């Protein structure tokens, strides 16, 4: 059975970043965003007019279109910088358009915007990275009343046996005029979905023999009241989850079968042992140890641990080539003691 819309260059491409048209399975791409919020009291400096996600799990593809309106000069300045984050190690990003709507007319800014692709640094001084990169586009001459309309597609490498997972929040710290999520699946696929709290069922219809389209849609979503000092694991917004796994046991088995226990390259182990066993007369051990940990072990930020959490073993750090600040410090101390 043919897939709806056929294939696209992005789904077959090995390029990590491209500027391209959306796949033919995407709908509503060229339509103007919905009308702005009528309730001026609900507006802030910036308001989401549209958040539209369209999922194609079979290809690991997720289309996102979001349109934000600026109502003040402060809001216009905020919208002038468009930042799109992605992980080039496991994702391919296509930017379809960056349009500015003014007085009902749109202008494409993607070809004229100044943009950079930069690596994210959580702590530049300590050289901690989180493995993602940021595509930054700067838009000129925005005014209050403008709507910035961005459309992209992310294709995630299907490393877990080709099975799909994503989670989408349904509320944000700012009001949302229209929120929409749709998913295209083959009849009989293992895809399941659930809300983290009680919400509605989708509208479902068959668009072609053997292919189903499910759509969730909300109008006038109020701003989320974010609770201060809430723990990071606490979900403050309703979240719609999609998964082709039957449970966490299947995830664990898939990881164990596909990845197993990595082996550290012998050369890296030999270098580490050479530093650890060398005498101070033979080499400048502090500089050698620092250079090794800095250049060979990539730092990652955002790891949360408590004092009772055991540190990661040195061999495991050498195997996986990355570690948080605590484990990098421990490795450094062991190389020099």
N, C-alpha and C positions, 0 to 999 in steps of 0.2 A: 504493500500500500504506500503510495506517495505521501511524503510529509507535506503538511500545509505550507504553502509559500516556497517550497523547495529549499535548496541550500543557499548559503550566503558566503561571500568571500571571507567574512570574519570567522564564521564557524569552521572553515577549513584552513584558515591562515595560521602561520606560526608567529606572526608579528605580535609583539606584546602591546603595542600602541599604534593606533591608526586613526585616520579621519575617513569615515566611510558612511554610506547610506545605511539605514536600518534594514534588518531582514524583512522579507516579504510577509513573515508571520506576524509582524508588528502592525497594529491598527491605530488609527487616529493620530498618526505622527504629525501630519500637516495641518490638522485642525487648530483653530485659535484656542487659547486657554479659556476657561469659563469666566463669566462676569466676576468682578471683584465683590468683596463683601459689602453688603448694603449697610450693615450696622457699623458705623464709624467708631463706635465705642469699643468694638471688638478688635479694631485694628491697632497694630503697633507700628514702629518704624518700618518693619518688614513683616509681610504676611505671605504665607504659602497660598497661592491661588490654585495650584494643581500639584498633586503627587500621584503619578500613574506608573505602576509597575506591571510588567508583563513577563511571565516566566515560561520558558521552554525547557522543562527538566531533562528531556531526552538528550539535549545538546549541552546541558549545563549553562544555558544562556539566560540572562536576566536583563531586560530592558527597563530603563528608568527615565522618565521625563518629569522634571519638576519646574514649576514656574513660580517665581516670587516677585511680589510687588513692593515697591518702595513708596512710602507715603510722606517721608521727610527727607531733608538733605542728608541727615545722618544715615537713613536707610539706603539712599542712593549710593553713598560712599561704601556702605557694607556690601551692596550687590556688585560693585565695580570689580571685586576680586572673586573669581570663580575658582574653587579648589576641588579637584576630584582625586580621591585617594584610591589606589589599587595596589595589589601585590603582584609584581611581574614574575615572581617565582611560580605562581599558580593561577594567575588570571591574565586574560587578554582584554584590553580596553579599546573600544571604538567610540569616538565622539562623533555624533551625527550632526548636531547643530548647536549653536549658541545664539539664540535670537533675542532681540530687544523689541518689545511691543510698545508703541507710543501712539496714542490717539487712534487705536484700531489698526494701525499698520505695523508690519514687522520688518526688521532689517537683520540680515545675517551678519554676525560679528566674528564668526569663527575664522574667517580668512584674513581678517585685519587685526585681530587681537594679538597682543604680545603674550606669548606663553612660554613657560619653562617646565621641564620635567626634572624634578629634584628629589633626592632621597630624603626621607623624613628622619630627622635626628631628634630624639627625645631629650638628649642632653649632649650638645656638641662638645663641651669641654671634656666630658668623660667618654666620648665616642660611643654612645649607646644608640643603637638603631632598632627600629621595630619591623624591619624587612619590607615595609611598604614604601611607595613613592607617591609624590603629589604632583599632579598636573595643575599648574597655576596659570590662569588666563586673566589678564588685566583689561577691563573694558573702560573706554574713555567716554566722557560727555554724558553720563547718566544724569537723569533729572528726577525729582519727585513725581510720582505717577507712572514711571516706567515699570515694565514687567520684564524680567530676565528669564528666558525660557531655555532650559538646557536638556538635551536628550543624549543618552549614552547607552551602550550595551556592554555588559561584562560577561565573558565566557570563562567559567571556572574549569580548570583541568579536572577531568573525571578520574581522580586518583584512587577513589574508594570503590573500585569495581563498577564505575560508571553510575553510581547512585547519587541522588541529588538531595541536598538539604539547604534550607534557608529559613530565616526568621525575619518578619517584617513588622515593625511597630505601627500601630494604628492611631497614635496621638503624639503630639510634639509640643514643645514649650511655647509655640506660637499657633494661632488659629490656622486651620486648613479649610479652604473653600470647598475643594473636592478631593477625596482620597479614593483611589481605585487600585485594585489588584486583580489580575487575571492570570490563569494558568492554562496552558495548552497541554493536554495529555492524551496518550493513546489509550483506547478502550482496553481495560484489563491490566493497566500498568499498576505497579505496587505503590503508587504515590498516595500518601495520606496527609491530611491536614487537621490542625486543631488550634483552638484559641487558648491562650493562657487564662482567660476568663470568659464568661458567657457572652457570646456575640452571635450574629446571624449566620445563616447558611447562604451559600452562593447561589446565583442564578446560573443554571447549567443548560447547555444546549449542544447538540451535535452539529458541527460545522462541515464535516465531511465524513463519509463512512469510516468508522473506526477511530475518529478523532473528536474529543470533547473539549469544550471551552467552559471554564468556570470563572465567574466574576463576582467580586465583592466590591461594593461601592458605598461611600458615605458622603453626605453633603453637610457643610457647616460644622466641621469638627472643632470644638472649642479648644483653647490652649490648655495644655496639661499643667496642672499645678504640681511642680516638682518639689518633693519633700527634701529639705536640706539635711545633709549628713546621713542620708540613707546608705546602707552598704551597697557595694557595687553589684552584688548578686541579686538584689531586690528589684523586680520588674515593676516600674511605676506606671507603665503604659500597657494597654492590651497589646498582645503580640500574636500574629498569625504565623504559625509554623508549618512548613512543608517538609516532608521526609519520605524517602523511598526505603528507609530502614524500618524493620519491624520493632526495633528497640535497641537499647544501648549494648546488649549482648552481641547483636549482629555487628555493630560498629567495632567493638573490641575484637571480634573474631576476624573481621576484614582487615583491620590494621595489623594484627598478629600474622595473618597469612601472607600479606603483601609486603610488609616492611621488615618484620622480624627484628633481630638484634643487629645493629650496625657494627661494622668493624672499623676501628680507627686505622687510617693509613699508617703503615709501618714507619714511614719517614717522619711523620709528626710525633709519634711515640719516641722514636730514636732521638729526635732533637730535644724533646722535653727531658728525657733521661740524661742526655748529655749535659744539659744545663744543670739539672739537679745534682749530678754526681761530680761535676767539674770542681776543681779547687779554685780559690780566689786568685791564686797566682797564674792559673792557666787562662782565665777569661774574666771579663768584667761581668760577673754574674748578675748584679742588679739590673744593669742595662740590657743584658741578654734576656733575662726573664721577663722584664717589662715589654721589650720589643716582641717577644714570642706571644705573650698573652694579648697584646694590643693588635698584632697583625694576623695571628692565626686563629684566634677565638673571637667570633663576632659577638658584640654585646647586644642584648635585647632589653628593652625597657618594658615597664608595665607589669612585671611579675610581682604578685602579692604573696607574702609568706609571714608566718608568725615565728616567734622565737623557738617554738616547739617543733617546727618543720625541720627534718633532717636535710643537710646540704647535699647537693648532687655529687656523686663520686667523681674523682678526677678522671678516671678512665672514660666514664660516660661523657664528660665534657669534651675530652679529646675526640671521642667518637662522633659526636654530633656537631662539633665546631662552633657552637654558640652557647652562651650562658648569660645569666643576669649578673649584676654587679657583685652580689655576695659570692657567687661561685667563681667568678673571675678573680676576686680578691683571694679566695681560698687557694686557687691554683697557683697564683703568684707567690703566696707565702710558702707553699709546698715546694716550689721550684728553687726557692732561695734559702730554705732553712738548712 
